[in-house]
Amino acid sequence: MNLSVQLAPKHPRGLLLANPVMTASGTFGYGTEYSHLFDIQKLGAIVCKGTTLKPREGNPQPRLAETASGLLNSIGLENIGVDALIKEKAPVWASWRVPVIVNIAGETVNDYAKVVGRLEGVAGISGLEVNISCPNLKAGGAEFGANPDSAAEVTTAVRKATSLPILVKLTPNTSDIAKVALAVAEAGADALSLINTLKGMVIDIAKRKPLLGNITGGLSGPAIKPVALYMVYEVAGAVDIPIIGCGGITTASDAIEFIMAGASAVQVGSASFANPRAPLDVLVGIEQFMKKEKIDNITELIGVARR
């Protein structure tokens, strides 16, 4: 049974995963936090939490709020910064079999380019995931991924600054995600991750004010799965590069839906908070499904719902 997937077929060095199950940024730390709970080396890839040029303390508390079938988070990209990541985390990753992809974020296009420049040539890093759901400070705070031009601008800058494979993580908070996806693909992305969280909020009726310290947060979990699945299906028909599906994946059945919609791989995110072994459980379930259906290669399932 062959579960391997290639996420960067057009890239000189490629990005081959042993299987299609990845972790989602921001939900699995740097991977080291989960290594004592199960064999993380069995996963297809680990995407670390969002990394910025300088360390960030993140947003004011409270930062998390449970919703019906979901979770609102307003972490604010709290992280140790790229220099500490290179010094403290990358040497550990270099000894791992599972590839590690660094999620990067910035407030300006130049920020993205500088972070990527620091990561160039660092052992233990197999690729980059570019978070374009960040607010563009030079455009009045609108998300970089909200329109094709700004999304392509970031992608172009990153492509010029690195020789690593690039995944670009798309925001659902846009009027036409297929147009954004096409612009990013044309600007040099090797693959696309989608979707990032949906913007939402909760009001504390006792205090009569927003519950989250930053007012709004990103909605993730099972509640957003139908939206994410549709967007993967739509984008799969617009681009010719691999797609990584993300959004509400809790079970193997969820993951298989995304693969059938056109995703080459999937990311398990919020499910890890309730069940730290969720990514491994999803992988085992995919293997069981393939065995039951007598499917020899995972590629046989990619996009079958589109045919």
C-alpha positions as CSV (number, residue, x, y, z in Angstrom):
1,M,0.0,0.0,0.0
2,N,1.5,3.3,-1.1
3,L,0.5,6.4,0.9
4,S,3.2,8.7,-0.2
5,V,2.4,12.1,-1.8
6,Q,4.5,14.7,-3.6
7,L,3.6,18.2,-2.5
8,A,6.0,20.1,-4.7
9,P,6.2,18.2,-8.1
10,K,7.5,21.3,-9.9
11,H,10.2,22.1,-7.4
12,P,13.8,20.9,-8.0
13,R,14.1,19.1,-4.7
14,G,10.4,18.3,-4.2
15,L,8.6,17.7,-0.9
16,L,7.8,14.0,-0.6
17,L,5.7,12.9,2.3
18,A,5.5,9.3,3.4
19,N,1.7,9.7,3.9
20,P,-0.8,12.5,3.5
21,V,-1.4,13.4,7.2
22,M,0.1,16.6,8.5
23,T,-0.4,18.7,11.6
24,A,-1.8,22.2,11.2
25,S,0.2,25.3,12.3
26,G,-0.6,26.6,15.8
27,T,-2.1,23.4,17.1
28,F,1.0,21.2,17.4
29,G,3.6,23.6,18.8
30,Y,7.0,22.7,17.4
31,G,6.3,19.0,17.4
32,T,8.5,18.4,20.5
33,E,5.5,19.0,22.7
34,Y,3.7,15.9,21.4
35,S,6.7,13.6,20.9
36,H,6.2,11.8,24.2
37,L,2.6,11.1,23.5
38,F,2.9,9.1,20.3
39,D,5.4,8.4,17.6
40,I,5.2,11.6,15.6
41,Q,7.7,10.2,13.1
42,K,4.9,8.2,11.6
43,L,3.1,11.4,10.3
44,G,3.5,12.8,6.8
45,A,4.8,16.2,8.0
46,I,4.7,18.6,10.9
47,V,3.9,22.2,10.4
48,C,5.2,24.3,13.3
49,K,3.4,27.3,14.8
50,G,3.5,30.6,13.0
51,T,7.0,32.2,13.1
52,T,7.7,35.9,12.8
53,L,10.8,38.0,12.5
54,K,10.8,39.0,16.2
55,P,9.4,37.2,19.2
56,R,5.7,38.1,19.9
57,E,3.8,38.0,23.1
58,G,0.5,37.6,21.4
59,N,-2.9,39.0,22.1
60,P,-4.4,39.9,25.5
61,Q,-6.3,37.3,27.5
62,P,-8.8,35.6,27.2
63,R,-7.6,34.0,23.9
64,L,-9.8,31.0,23.6
65,A,-13.6,30.4,23.5
66,E,-15.5,27.2,22.8
67,T,-18.4,27.5,20.4
68,A,-20.9,25.0,19.0
69,S,-18.7,22.4,17.3
70,G,-15.8,24.7,17.2
71,L,-13.2,26.8,18.8
72,L,-12.4,30.6,18.6
73,N,-8.8,31.5,19.1
74,S,-7.1,34.8,19.3
75,I,-3.5,33.8,20.1
76,G,-2.0,36.6,18.1
77,L,0.9,34.7,16.7
78,E,2.7,34.3,20.0
79,N,6.1,32.8,19.2
80,I,9.8,32.7,20.0
81,G,10.9,34.5,16.8
82,V,12.9,33.1,13.9
83,D,16.3,33.4,15.4
84,A,15.4,31.3,18.5
85,L,13.7,28.8,16.2
86,I,16.9,28.4,14.2
87,K,18.9,28.0,17.4
88,E,16.6,25.9,19.6
89,K,14.2,24.0,17.3
90,A,15.9,23.3,14.0
91,P,18.7,21.2,15.4
92,V,16.1,18.9,16.9
93,W,14.2,18.7,13.7
94,A,17.4,17.8,11.8
95,S,17.5,14.5,13.6
96,W,13.9,13.6,12.7
97,R,12.7,11.4,9.9
98,V,9.4,13.3,9.5
99,P,9.8,16.6,7.5
100,V,9.1,19.8,9.3
101,I,7.5,22.8,7.5
102,V,7.9,26.2,9.1
103,N,4.8,28.4,9.0
104,I,5.8,32.1,8.6
105,A,3.9,35.3,9.1
106,G,4.5,39.1,8.8
107,E,3.0,42.5,8.9
108,T,4.7,43.7,5.7
109,V,5.9,42.0,2.6
110,N,9.5,42.8,3.7
111,D,8.9,41.0,7.0
112,Y,8.1,37.8,5.1
113,A,11.2,38.1,2.9
114,K,13.4,38.7,6.0
115,V,12.1,35.7,7.9
116,V,12.5,33.5,4.8
117,G,16.0,34.8,4.3
118,R,17.0,33.7,7.8
119,L,15.7,30.2,7.3
120,E,17.5,29.6,4.0
121,G,20.0,26.8,4.3
122,V,19.0,25.8,7.8
123,A,19.2,22.1,8.4
124,G,16.0,20.5,9.7
125,I,13.6,22.6,7.6
126,S,12.0,20.9,4.6
127,G,9.6,23.7,3.4
128,L,7.7,26.8,4.3
129,E,4.0,27.5,4.8
130,V,3.2,31.2,4.2
131,N,0.4,32.5,6.3
132,I,-1.3,35.2,4.2
133,S,-4.2,35.7,6.7
134,C,-2.1,38.3,8.5
135,P,-3.1,42.0,8.5
136,N,-1.3,44.1,5.9
137,L,-0.3,47.2,7.8
138,K,0.4,49.1,4.7
139,A,-3.1,48.4,3.3
140,G,-5.1,49.5,6.3
141,G,-5.1,46.2,8.1
142,A,-6.8,44.1,5.4
143,E,-5.5,40.5,5.2
144,F,-2.8,39.8,2.6
145,G,-4.9,36.9,1.3
146,A,-8.1,39.0,0.9
147,N,-7.2,39.9,-2.7
148,P,-5.2,38.3,-5.5
149,D,-2.7,41.2,-5.9
150,S,-1.5,41.3,-2.3
151,A,-1.5,37.5,-2.0
152,A,0.7,37.3,-5.1
153,E,3.0,40.1,-3.9
154,V,3.8,38.1,-0.7
155,T,4.3,34.9,-2.6
156,T,6.6,36.5,-5.2
157,A,8.8,38.0,-2.4
158,V,9.0,34.7,-0.6
159,R,9.8,32.8,-3.8
160,K,12.7,35.2,-4.5
161,A,14.1,34.8,-1.0
162,T,14.2,31.1,-0.7
163,S,15.1,27.8,-2.5
164,L,12.8,25.8,-0.2
165,P,9.4,24.5,-1.4
166,I,6.6,27.0,-0.6
167,L,3.1,26.2,0.6
168,V,0.8,29.2,0.8
169,K,-2.1,29.0,3.3
170,L,-5.2,30.7,2.0
171,T,-7.7,32.6,4.1
172,P,-11.4,32.0,3.6
173,N,-12.1,35.6,4.4
174,T,-12.2,36.7,0.8
175,S,-14.8,37.1,-1.9
176,D,-13.2,34.8,-4.4
177,I,-10.7,32.2,-3.0
178,A,-10.2,30.6,-6.5
179,K,-8.9,33.9,-7.9
180,V,-6.5,34.3,-5.0
181,A,-5.4,30.7,-5.4
182,L,-4.7,31.1,-9.1
183,A,-2.7,34.3,-8.4
184,V,-0.6,32.7,-5.8
185,A,0.1,29.6,-8.0
186,E,1.2,31.9,-10.8
187,A,3.4,33.8,-8.4
188,G,5.4,30.6,-7.6
189,A,3.7,28.7,-4.9
190,D,4.5,24.9,-5.0
191,A,1.3,24.0,-3.2
192,L,-1.7,25.5,-1.3
193,S,-3.0,24.9,2.2
194,L,-6.7,25.8,2.8
195,I,-8.4,27.0,4.7
196,N,-7.2,29.1,7.6
197,T,-9.8,30.1,10.3
198,L,-13.0,32.0,9.7
199,K,-13.3,35.3,11.5
200,G,-15.8,35.3,14.4
201,M,-16.6,36.5,17.9
202,V,-18.4,35.7,21.1
203,I,-20.1,38.1,23.5
204,D,-20.2,37.6,27.3
205,I,-23.8,38.5,28.1
206,A,-23.1,38.8,31.8
207,K,-20.3,41.4,31.3
208,R,-22.0,42.8,28.2
209,K,-18.9,42.9,26.1
210,P,-16.8,40.7,23.8
211,L,-15.4,37.6,25.5
212,L,-12.1,37.6,23.7
213,G,-9.4,40.1,24.7
214,N,-8.9,41.0,21.1
215,I,-12.7,41.1,20.4
216,T,-12.4,38.8,17.3
217,G,-10.8,35.4,16.8
218,G,-10.4,32.6,14.3
219,L,-13.1,29.9,14.2
220,S,-11.8,26.4,13.7
221,G,-13.0,22.8,14.4
222,P,-15.9,20.7,12.9
223,A,-18.1,23.8,12.5
224,I,-16.1,25.0,9.5
225,K,-15.6,21.7,7.8
226,P,-18.3,22.0,5.1
227,V,-17.0,25.5,4.2
228,A,-13.4,24.2,4.0
229,L,-14.4,21.2,2.0
230,Y,-16.3,23.3,-0.6
231,M,-13.3,25.7,-0.9
232,V,-10.9,22.8,-1.5
233,Y,-13.3,21.5,-4.1
234,E,-13.5,24.9,-5.8
235,V,-9.8,25.6,-5.7
236,A,-8.9,22.1,-7.0
237,G,-10.7,23.1,-10.2
238,A,-8.8,26.3,-10.6
239,V,-5.1,25.4,-10.1
240,D,-2.7,22.6,-11.2
241,I,-0.6,22.5,-8.0
242,P,-1.2,20.2,-5.0
243,I,-3.7,21.2,-2.3
244,I,-3.6,20.5,1.4
245,G,-7.0,20.4,2.9
246,C,-7.6,21.8,6.4
247,G,-10.6,22.8,8.5
248,G,-12.5,20.6,10.9
249,I,-10.8,17.3,10.2
250,T,-11.4,15.1,13.2
251,T,-11.7,11.6,11.7
252,A,-10.3,9.6,8.8
253,S,-13.7,10.0,7.1
254,D,-13.2,13.7,7.2
255,A,-9.8,13.5,5.7
256,I,-10.9,11.1,3.0
257,E,-13.6,13.6,2.0
258,F,-11.0,16.3,1.5
259,I,-8.8,14.0,-0.5
260,M,-11.8,13.0,-2.7
261,A,-12.5,16.7,-3.2
262,G,-9.0,17.2,-4.6
263,A,-6.6,17.5,-1.7
264,S,-3.3,15.6,-2.0
265,A,-2.8,15.9,1.8
266,V,-4.6,17.0,4.9
267,Q,-3.8,18.9,8.1
268,V,-5.3,18.0,11.5
269,G,-5.6,21.0,13.7
270,S,-8.0,21.7,16.5
271,A,-8.8,18.0,17.0
272,S,-5.4,17.6,18.6
273,F,-6.5,19.7,21.6
274,A,-9.2,17.2,22.5
275,N,-7.2,14.1,21.3
276,P,-3.5,14.6,21.1
277,R,-3.3,11.4,19.0
278,A,-5.8,12.6,16.4
279,P,-3.3,12.9,13.5
280,L,-2.2,9.4,14.1
281,D,-5.7,8.1,14.4
282,V,-6.6,9.8,11.1
283,L,-3.7,8.1,9.4
284,V,-4.6,4.7,10.8
285,G,-8.2,5.2,9.6
286,I,-7.1,6.1,6.1
287,E,-5.0,2.9,5.9
288,Q,-7.9,0.8,7.1
289,F,-10.2,2.4,4.5
290,M,-7.8,1.8,1.7
291,K,-7.3,-1.8,2.8
292,K,-11.1,-2.4,3.0
293,E,-11.6,-0.8,-0.4
294,K,-8.6,-2.6,-1.9
295,I,-6.9,0.7,-2.9
296,D,-3.2,0.3,-3.5
297,N,-2.2,3.9,-3.9
298,I,-3.5,7.0,-2.2
299,T,-3.3,8.9,-5.5
300,E,-6.3,6.8,-6.7
301,L,-8.5,8.8,-4.2
302,I,-7.3,12.3,-5.0
303,G,-10.1,14.2,-6.7
304,V,-12.3,11.2,-7.4
305,A,-15.4,13.2,-6.3
306,R,-14.6,15.7,-9.1
307,R,-14.6,13.1,-12.0
